[in-house]
């Protein structure tokens, strides 16, 4: 008996031109939605904490963790520091990175998806991120104490781990351990592979 099932045939997809047009439309939709969310963002208490840490950095008082804590690193504040230095301590300056990191997460997961799924699976996964659930959109537009950066770094980790092996078809169970915070956590996670598992043939997009 074979040790594994033979590779499934590649799912048919449109020609390269229409394929790129579809993907470009999805990315444009995501960018427009992130821009709208960014311009309508407000000051959240988590964001205020990040802003206070940035101001501490600007005064030469550096911390590896948030004030009085031995956890929750200050990488978010480190990213926001040059934005504050250029544009001042404003809500828009504070909230600059989360939508950028969300779009970066989308681009990284695109690389993972096209190693594991056919074109239609890639398109569905990216469309899910371009039109996320309400809570995902809400969090993607405001500075938090780890949300956007944690999502981006988790996607990078999944991508690098996936590159250790050959491109192969994926099953729903293969993605379960990759959800960084578990299925019951309220923290965000790269959830776009879930709706793609019906299209399990490898292909490029």
C-alpha positions as CSV (number, residue, x, y, z in Angstrom):
1,X,0.0,0.0,0.0
2,X,1.3,3.5,-0.7
3,X,2.5,5.4,2.3
4,X,0.5,8.5,1.3
5,X,-2.2,9.4,-1.1
6,X,-1.1,10.5,-4.6
7,X,-1.2,14.2,-5.3
8,X,-4.5,15.4,-6.4
9,X,-4.8,17.0,-9.9
10,X,-4.5,20.7,-10.0
11,X,-7.8,22.5,-10.0
12,X,-8.4,24.4,-13.2
13,X,-8.3,28.2,-12.9
14,X,-8.5,31.2,-15.2
15,X,-5.6,32.4,-17.4
16,X,-2.8,34.4,-15.9
17,X,-4.2,37.8,-16.8
18,X,-7.7,37.4,-15.2
19,X,-6.0,35.7,-12.3
20,X,-3.8,38.7,-11.5
21,X,-6.8,41.0,-12.1
22,X,-8.8,39.1,-9.5
23,X,-6.0,39.1,-6.9
24,X,-5.3,42.8,-7.6
25,X,-9.0,43.6,-7.0
26,X,-8.9,41.7,-3.7
27,X,-5.8,43.6,-2.5
28,X,-7.3,46.9,-3.6
29,X,-10.4,46.2,-1.7
30,X,-8.4,45.2,1.4
31,X,-6.3,48.4,1.1
32,X,-9.3,50.6,0.7
33,X,-11.1,49.0,3.7
34,X,-7.9,49.4,5.8
35,X,-7.6,53.0,4.8
36,X,-11.2,53.7,5.8
37,X,-10.7,52.0,9.1
38,X,-7.5,53.9,9.7
39,X,-9.0,57.3,9.0
40,X,-12.0,56.5,11.3
41,X,-9.8,55.1,14.1
42,X,-9.9,56.4,17.7
43,X,-7.7,56.2,20.8
44,X,-8.2,52.8,22.5
45,X,-6.8,52.3,26.1
46,X,-4.4,49.7,24.8
47,X,-3.3,52.2,22.2
48,X,-2.9,54.8,24.8
49,X,-0.5,52.5,26.7
50,X,1.5,52.0,23.5
51,X,1.6,55.8,23.0
52,X,2.9,56.4,26.5
53,X,5.6,53.9,26.0
54,X,6.6,55.6,22.7
55,X,6.8,58.9,24.5
56,X,9.0,57.2,27.1
57,X,11.3,56.1,24.4
58,X,11.5,59.6,22.9
59,X,12.6,60.8,26.3
60,X,15.4,58.3,26.4
61,X,13.7,55.9,28.9
62,X,13.8,52.5,27.3
63,X,11.9,49.4,28.5
64,X,11.9,45.8,27.2
65,X,8.5,45.3,28.7
66,X,5.6,47.6,29.5
67,X,5.7,49.7,32.6
68,X,5.9,47.6,35.8
69,X,5.5,44.3,33.9
70,X,7.8,41.4,33.1
71,X,5.8,40.3,30.0
72,X,4.3,42.0,26.9
73,X,7.3,43.3,25.0
74,X,7.4,46.8,23.6
75,X,8.0,46.0,19.9
76,X,4.8,47.9,19.0
77,X,6.1,51.0,20.6
78,X,9.4,50.6,18.9
79,X,7.7,50.5,15.5
80,X,5.6,53.6,16.4
81,X,8.6,55.6,17.6
82,X,9.9,56.9,14.2
83,X,6.3,57.7,13.1
84,X,5.9,59.8,16.3
85,X,9.2,61.4,15.7
86,X,8.1,62.5,12.1
87,X,4.5,63.4,12.6
88,X,4.1,64.0,16.4
89,X,2.0,62.3,19.0
90,X,-1.4,62.0,17.3
91,X,-4.0,59.3,17.1
92,X,-3.3,58.7,13.4
93,X,0.4,58.4,14.0
94,X,-0.3,55.9,16.8
95,X,-2.6,53.8,14.6
96,X,-0.4,53.9,11.5
97,X,1.1,50.4,11.8
98,X,-1.9,48.1,12.5
99,X,-3.5,48.4,9.0
100,X,-0.1,48.1,7.4
101,X,0.8,45.0,9.4
102,X,-2.6,43.5,8.5
103,X,-1.9,44.0,4.8
104,X,1.5,42.5,5.3
105,X,0.0,39.5,7.0
106,X,-2.3,39.1,4.0
107,X,0.7,39.1,1.6
108,X,2.6,36.6,3.7
109,X,-0.3,34.2,4.0
110,X,-0.8,34.5,0.2
111,X,2.7,32.9,-0.1
112,X,1.6,30.1,2.2
113,X,-1.8,29.5,0.5
114,X,-0.4,29.3,-3.0
115,X,2.0,26.5,-1.9
116,X,-0.9,24.5,-0.5
117,X,-4.1,25.3,-2.6
118,X,-5.2,25.9,-6.1
119,X,-6.1,29.4,-7.4
120,X,-9.7,29.3,-6.1
121,X,-8.6,28.4,-2.6
122,X,-6.0,31.3,-2.6
123,X,-8.7,33.7,-3.9
124,X,-11.2,32.6,-1.2
125,X,-8.6,32.9,1.6
126,X,-7.5,36.4,0.5
127,X,-11.1,37.5,0.0
128,X,-11.8,36.4,3.6
129,X,-9.0,38.6,4.8
130,X,-10.0,41.5,2.6
131,X,-13.5,41.4,4.1
132,X,-12.8,40.2,7.6
133,X,-15.4,39.7,10.4
134,X,-16.4,42.9,12.2
135,X,-14.1,42.3,15.2
136,X,-11.2,41.6,12.9
137,X,-11.7,44.9,11.0
138,X,-12.1,46.8,14.3
139,X,-8.9,45.5,15.7
140,X,-7.0,45.9,12.4
141,X,-7.4,49.7,12.6
142,X,-6.2,50.6,16.0
143,X,-2.9,50.2,17.9
144,X,-3.1,47.4,20.5
145,X,-0.4,46.0,22.7
146,X,0.4,43.0,20.4
147,X,-2.5,42.3,18.1
148,X,-1.3,43.5,14.6
149,X,2.4,42.7,15.2
150,X,1.5,39.3,16.7
151,X,-0.6,38.4,13.7
152,X,2.1,39.4,11.3
153,X,4.9,37.5,13.1
154,X,2.7,34.5,13.4
155,X,2.1,34.5,9.7
156,X,5.8,34.8,9.1
157,X,6.4,31.8,11.4
158,X,3.8,29.7,9.5
159,X,5.4,30.7,6.2
160,X,9.0,29.9,7.3
161,X,7.8,26.6,8.8
162,X,6.0,25.7,5.6
163,X,9.0,26.4,3.5
164,X,11.0,23.7,5.3
165,X,9.1,21.1,3.3
166,X,7.9,20.7,-0.3
167,X,4.7,22.2,-1.5
168,X,1.9,19.8,-0.8
169,X,-1.9,19.6,-0.6
170,X,-3.3,20.6,2.8
171,X,-6.2,19.3,4.8
172,X,-8.2,21.2,7.4
173,X,-6.5,19.4,10.3
174,X,-3.0,20.4,9.1
175,X,-3.8,24.1,9.8
176,X,-5.2,23.6,13.3
177,X,-1.8,23.7,15.2
178,X,-0.9,26.8,13.3
179,X,-3.5,29.0,15.0
180,X,-1.3,30.8,17.5
181,X,-3.8,31.3,20.3
182,X,-6.1,28.3,20.0
183,X,-9.7,28.1,18.8
184,X,-11.2,29.6,22.0
185,X,-9.0,32.6,22.4
186,X,-10.2,36.1,21.7
187,X,-6.7,37.1,20.3
188,X,-6.5,37.4,16.5
189,X,-5.0,34.7,14.5
190,X,-4.3,33.9,10.8
191,X,-7.7,32.4,10.1
192,X,-7.9,32.7,6.4
193,X,-6.8,29.1,5.6
194,X,-10.0,27.6,7.1
195,X,-12.3,28.4,4.2
196,X,-9.7,27.3,1.7
197,X,-9.5,23.7,2.7
198,X,-12.1,22.6,0.2
199,X,-9.6,23.5,-2.6
200,X,-6.8,21.2,-1.6
201,X,-4.9,20.9,-4.8
202,X,-1.6,22.7,-5.1
203,X,-1.2,25.5,-7.5
204,X,0.1,28.9,-8.0
205,X,-1.6,32.2,-7.9
